[in-house]
Amino acid sequence: MKTGRTSLERKLSIYGFELAAGGHNIYALLEFDITDLRSRLRALRREGRGGSLFALLLKAIGRCLGEFPEFNLMIDARRTTSFVTVDVSVPIEVEKDGKPVNKQHVIRNINGKGLAEVDAEILAAKRSGLDEGSFALPKAAIGLIGVLPRWMVLLALRTVLRNHRLVRELSGTIFVTSVSMFSAAPGYIIPYIGGPKAVSFAIGSAARKPVVRGDEILIREMINITAVFNHDAIDGAPAARFINRLKELVEVSSEELF
């Protein structure tokens, strides 16, 4: 058995999850057909264009948030703040002292960037390792977590979460995580909503499986996606319309994203 001190980064995660617990959320476990989408991406890569599946799914989510601006907001009991641009926070695995750690990267104004540009930005963030913007708080603030009592840290974090514009600067307007690049096991993961934000997503693994199309059973490549909606801001019917549009973009109208 080996016991050591919990790192400051993990302490920050623990406190952050504690603040996010108990939210009023709606969970949608989705399955999208990406067979045709994969074919388009492969064809574009042969031409030296296009990007990764993850980048394209981020573009699809960003497009939906642009079309449904009521989802690109933050809310608490005092105020609701809507944002014009969609800033997507994604976790990226890098190495620190020979061990894998997650850093945060915020893709600013994703709807103002092309697919190849988003893909290149993610790759550059992976190669750059840890930097000042790798975590939701500056390094100096993270250092205080190790010396301040728990109640004081939680009070400070609650104060930050009430400042919606500061939250946007620190961690974007939405959160999207992905496990598809690390696991081929089918299933769903449930992400945290991320404080006052209205929606977050988790991209699961893709797998070939039999699917009914008309009167036929076809083998198609399907991907699992979890959407979590903050029920304080979003009701069921608008969430369903958002999901329908996201499904259309992924399965039918992906050319709008290239």
Backbone torsions as a table, in degrees:
resi	resn	phi	psi	omega
1	MET	NA	140.9	179.5
2	LYS	-134.2	129.4	-179.1
3	THR	-120.0	134.9	178.3
4	GLY	-141.4	175.7	-179.7
5	ARG	-76.9	140.7	175.3
6	THR	-69.3	131.7	-177.2
7	SER	-66.8	157.3	179.3
8	LEU	-63.0	-35.8	179.8
9	GLU	-64.4	-40.0	178.4
10	ARG	-70.7	-34.9	175.3
11	LYS	-61.0	-42.0	178.2
12	LEU	-60.3	-41.8	177.7
13	SER	-62.3	-44.7	-178.7
14	ILE	-59.7	-47.1	-179.5
15	TYR	-66.6	-39.6	179.4
16	GLY	-63.7	-43.8	178.3
17	PHE	-65.1	-35.0	178.2
18	GLU	-62.4	-40.2	179.3
19	LEU	-69.9	-30.9	-177.6
20	ALA	-82.2	-15.3	-176.9
21	ALA	-66.8	149.7	175.6
22	GLY	80.4	15.7	178.8
23	GLY	-71.9	164.7	-179.5
24	HIS	-99.8	87.9	-168.4
25	ASN	-115.0	152.3	170.0
26	ILE	-109.9	130.6	-177.9
27	TYR	-110.4	132.1	177.5
28	ALA	-122.9	117.7	178.1
29	LEU	-98.4	108.3	-169.0
30	LEU	-110.4	154.8	175.2
31	GLU	-137.2	119.0	-177.3
32	PHE	-116.3	145.2	176.7
33	ASP	-85.3	116.5	-178.5
34	ILE	-113.1	17.1	-178.2
35	THR	-58.5	-53.0	-178.9
36	ASP	-68.8	-35.9	179.0
37	LEU	-61.7	-43.6	177.1
38	ARG	-59.4	-42.4	-179.3
39	SER	-62.3	-41.7	178.8
40	ARG	-64.3	-42.3	-179.8
41	LEU	-64.0	-41.4	178.7
42	ARG	-63.6	-42.2	179.9
43	ALA	-63.4	-41.2	179.2
44	LEU	-67.0	-37.7	179.2
45	ARG	-66.4	-33.3	176.8
46	ARG	-65.5	-25.4	177.6
47	GLU	-91.0	2.5	-179.1
48	GLY	80.1	18.7	179.5
49	ARG	-124.2	-169.1	176.0
50	GLY	85.6	-152.5	-177.9
51	GLY	-177.9	-167.9	-177.5
52	SER	-80.1	163.1	175.8
53	LEU	-62.0	-41.3	179.9
54	PHE	-60.8	-44.7	179.4
55	ALA	-61.9	-39.3	-179.2
56	LEU	-68.7	-38.8	177.5
57	LEU	-65.1	-36.1	174.7
58	LEU	-62.2	-42.0	178.2
59	LYS	-62.7	-40.2	179.3
60	ALA	-64.0	-43.4	178.2
61	ILE	-64.4	-43.4	178.2
62	GLY	-61.5	-40.9	178.9
63	ARG	-62.2	-43.5	178.9
64	CYS	-62.3	-41.4	179.3
65	LEU	-66.3	-32.4	175.2
66	GLY	-68.2	-35.7	179.8
67	GLU	-80.4	-24.2	178.1
68	PHE	-120.6	73.2	-173.3
69	PRO	-61.8	-19.8	177.9
70	GLU	-68.0	-9.8	176.3
71	PHE	-93.4	-16.1	-177.8
72	ASN	-98.2	66.1	-175.5
73	LEU	-146.7	173.2	172.9
74	MET	-129.0	148.7	-173.1
75	ILE	-144.3	144.8	166.7
76	ASP	-147.8	-174.6	-174.6
77	ALA	-66.9	-19.6	-177.8
78	ARG	-93.8	-41.8	-171.5
79	ARG	-151.4	159.8	173.5
80	THR	-124.2	129.9	-177.5
81	THR	-120.7	120.3	177.2
82	SER	-97.7	147.9	-179.0
83	PHE	-122.2	142.6	-179.6
84	VAL	-78.9	-48.5	-179.1
85	THR	-91.2	149.5	179.3
86	VAL	-98.4	116.6	178.8
87	ASP	-112.1	114.6	-171.9
88	VAL	-100.7	121.8	175.3
89	SER	-92.5	126.6	178.9
90	VAL	-128.5	139.8	173.5
91	PRO	-82.3	138.5	-179.0
92	ILE	-129.5	130.1	-178.6
93	GLU	-84.3	126.6	176.1
94	VAL	-132.3	177.4	179.8
95	GLU	-103.4	140.4	173.3
96	LYS	-138.0	117.9	-177.8
97	ASP	55.4	39.1	177.3
98	GLY	78.8	5.5	-179.1
99	LYS	-120.8	146.5	178.8
100	PRO	-74.3	133.0	175.2
101	VAL	-136.0	157.1	178.0
102	ASN	-94.6	136.8	170.3
103	LYS	-116.9	159.4	175.5
104	GLN	-98.6	138.9	171.7
105	HIS	-133.0	133.1	179.8
106	VAL	-107.1	119.4	175.0
107	ILE	-87.2	105.5	-175.9
108	ARG	-78.6	136.1	175.7
109	ASN	49.2	60.0	-174.7
110	ILE	-61.1	-28.7	-179.9
111	ASN	-75.1	-10.2	175.4
112	GLY	-95.2	7.3	-177.8
113	LYS	-123.4	147.7	176.8
114	GLY	-80.1	168.1	-178.6
115	LEU	-59.1	-47.8	-179.3
116	ALA	-61.9	-36.5	179.9
117	GLU	-66.8	-41.2	177.5
118	VAL	-64.5	-44.1	179.8
119	ASP	-61.5	-43.7	179.7
120	ALA	-65.0	-36.4	179.6
121	GLU	-65.6	-40.6	178.3
122	ILE	-64.8	-44.2	178.8
123	LEU	-62.5	-41.1	179.1
124	ALA	-64.8	-37.9	178.2
125	ALA	-65.2	-36.1	176.8
126	LYS	-65.1	-41.5	-175.6
127	ARG	-75.0	-25.3	-174.5
128	SER	-77.3	-13.6	-179.8
129	GLY	69.7	-157.8	-178.7
130	LEU	-80.0	138.6	176.8
131	ASP	-145.3	-171.7	-175.2
132	GLU	-61.4	-29.4	-178.9
133	GLY	-95.3	15.8	-174.8
134	SER	-75.2	-17.7	-177.6
135	PHE	-127.9	161.9	-175.0
136	ALA	-65.8	-19.4	177.8
137	LEU	-122.7	153.6	175.6
138	PRO	-61.2	157.3	-177.7
139	LYS	-58.5	-38.0	-179.5
140	ALA	-62.1	-40.6	179.6
141	ALA	-68.9	-38.9	177.8
142	ILE	-62.8	-36.8	178.3
143	GLY	-60.3	-33.5	179.6
144	LEU	-67.9	-23.5	-179.8
145	ILE	-60.3	-30.5	-178.6
146	GLY	-76.0	-14.3	-175.9
147	VAL	-117.9	-22.2	-178.7
148	LEU	-85.7	149.8	175.9
149	PRO	-67.6	156.4	-175.0
150	ARG	-55.5	-45.1	-176.3
151	TRP	-62.1	-34.0	-178.9
152	MET	-73.0	-38.4	177.4
153	VAL	-63.8	-45.5	179.9
154	LEU	-63.8	-38.6	177.1
155	LEU	-62.2	-43.7	179.9
156	ALA	-64.6	-41.9	-179.8
157	LEU	-66.9	-37.9	176.8
158	ARG	-63.0	-37.4	177.7
159	THR	-63.7	-41.6	177.3
160	VAL	-62.0	-44.4	-176.5
161	LEU	-65.0	-24.0	177.9
162	ARG	-77.6	-14.0	177.2
163	ASN	-97.5	91.2	-171.8
164	HIS	-62.7	-37.7	179.4
165	ARG	-67.0	-35.0	176.4
166	LEU	-68.6	-40.4	176.6
167	VAL	-58.6	-42.7	178.5
168	ARG	-61.4	-43.4	179.7
169	GLU	-64.3	-36.3	-176.5
170	LEU	-82.2	-34.7	-171.6
171	SER	-147.0	24.3	175.2
172	GLY	73.6	-173.5	-179.3
173	THR	-100.6	-20.8	175.2
174	ILE	-141.4	165.6	-179.8
175	PHE	-123.9	132.6	176.1
176	VAL	-133.1	124.1	176.7
177	THR	-116.6	162.3	-178.3
178	SER	-143.6	134.9	172.1
179	VAL	-115.4	0.4	-174.1
180	SER	-63.2	-26.7	-178.5
181	MET	-82.6	-7.8	-177.2
182	PHE	-113.1	-16.7	-175.0
183	SER	-146.5	140.3	174.8
184	ALA	-103.2	1.6	-179.7
185	ALA	-69.9	129.9	-179.6
186	PRO	-69.3	151.0	178.5
187	GLY	145.1	-178.9	-177.1
188	TYR	-121.7	150.8	169.6
189	ILE	-119.2	149.2	-176.6
190	ILE	-109.1	110.1	-179.5
191	PRO	-82.9	161.1	170.6
192	TYR	-77.8	151.9	-177.0
193	ILE	-75.8	-25.9	176.3
194	GLY	86.2	60.7	174.1
195	GLY	67.9	-127.8	-174.5
196	PRO	-82.7	2.4	-175.1
197	LYS	-68.8	155.8	-173.4
198	ALA	-87.7	-23.5	-173.8
199	VAL	-156.4	148.3	170.8
200	SER	-144.8	162.1	-174.8
201	PHE	-135.9	152.3	171.4
202	ALA	-130.9	123.4	178.6
203	ILE	-90.8	118.8	179.9
204	GLY	-91.9	-162.0	-176.6
205	SER	-85.5	161.5	176.8
206	ALA	-110.2	145.5	-179.6
207	ALA	-152.8	149.5	174.7
208	ARG	-82.4	132.6	-179.1
209	LYS	-153.2	159.3	177.8
210	PRO	-71.3	134.6	-178.5
211	VAL	-134.6	138.9	177.8
212	VAL	-82.0	123.7	175.4
213	ARG	-127.4	105.2	-174.3
214	GLY	66.1	-121.9	178.6
215	ASP	-102.4	12.8	-177.4
216	GLU	-114.3	154.3	170.2
217	ILE	-109.4	115.8	-175.8
218	LEU	-116.3	153.5	173.7
219	ILE	-90.6	117.4	-177.1
220	ARG	-128.3	156.0	176.2
221	GLU	-91.7	119.2	-175.7
222	MET	-116.2	146.0	178.1
223	ILE	-123.1	141.1	177.8
224	ASN	-92.3	131.2	177.4
225	ILE	-133.2	132.0	175.0
226	THR	-106.1	129.3	173.9
227	ALA	-113.5	132.0	177.6
228	VAL	-118.7	120.3	-178.6
229	PHE	-108.6	133.5	176.1
230	ASN	-75.4	109.4	-174.2
231	HIS	-68.1	-16.1	174.1
232	ASP	-63.3	-27.5	-176.1
233	ALA	-111.7	-26.9	-169.2
234	ILE	-129.3	132.5	176.3
235	ASP	-96.4	173.2	-172.6
236	GLY	-63.8	-44.8	-177.1
237	ALA	-64.2	-47.4	175.4
238	PRO	-60.6	-36.4	178.1
239	ALA	-62.9	-40.1	179.0
240	ALA	-64.7	-40.7	178.1
241	ARG	-65.2	-38.5	177.1
242	PHE	-61.8	-46.1	-179.6
243	ILE	-61.9	-42.5	179.6
244	ASN	-60.0	-41.3	179.6
245	ARG	-68.6	-39.9	177.9
246	LEU	-62.4	-42.8	177.8
247	LYS	-60.8	-42.7	178.8
248	GLU	-61.5	-43.5	-179.5
249	LEU	-63.4	-41.0	-176.3
250	VAL	-74.9	-42.3	-170.9
251	GLU	-94.7	-28.1	-170.7
252	VAL	-122.4	-45.8	-168.1
253	SER	-113.1	35.0	-176.0
254	SER	-64.6	-19.5	178.7
255	GLU	-61.9	-19.9	176.7
256	GLU	-67.3	-17.3	-173.6
257	LEU	-98.1	-10.7	-175.7
258	PHE	-85.3	NA	NA
